[in-house]
Amino acid sequence: MTKTIAAAGAFALVAAATCLTLAPTASAAPQACVTSTLTTGAEEGVGTIRTKSASSTCGDLNLTYSDDSTSPYGDYYAGRLRNSSGVWKTCNKGYVWASDGSHSLNDSKYWLCTDVNDNTAFTVASQLDGGDSVKITH
């Protein structure tokens, strides 16, 4: 009886280890948000064009850094998306003021565009002037 219990226990351990070994590995998980550096276009213009990451977990275009090239204070920034007809449209949020420096990914004030589809072309426009350096986390 003792041998039977010991054998059953050993078999259970081997079976459990086999299940652990044979467990499927995770597929390529979406990566965290991606950050792209852009130079802004002038108001309603087109600056550097980037594409919304298809493998990112972020659904928004988030302004996480801005540096106005002509002022030590800041500028108004808007996200712009290119539609299927090739026309650039400013996102519904419009222009938002951002002082020079870093901005929190969690502050909805800096979410320039929301619910952006994967592989959508985007850019950023500066209301007061173009040529600013911004980082968009998407």
Secondary structure as UniProt FT lines:
FT   HELIX           2..22
FT   STRAND          35..39
FT   TURN            43..44
FT   STRAND          50..51
FT   STRAND          61..67
FT   TURN            69..70
FT   STRAND          74..82
FT   TURN            84..85
FT   STRAND          88..90
FT   TURN            92..93
FT   STRAND          96..99
FT   STRAND          101..102
FT   TURN            105..106
FT   HELIX           108..110
FT   STRAND          111..113
FT   TURN            118..119
FT   STRAND          121..126
FT   STRAND          133..137
//
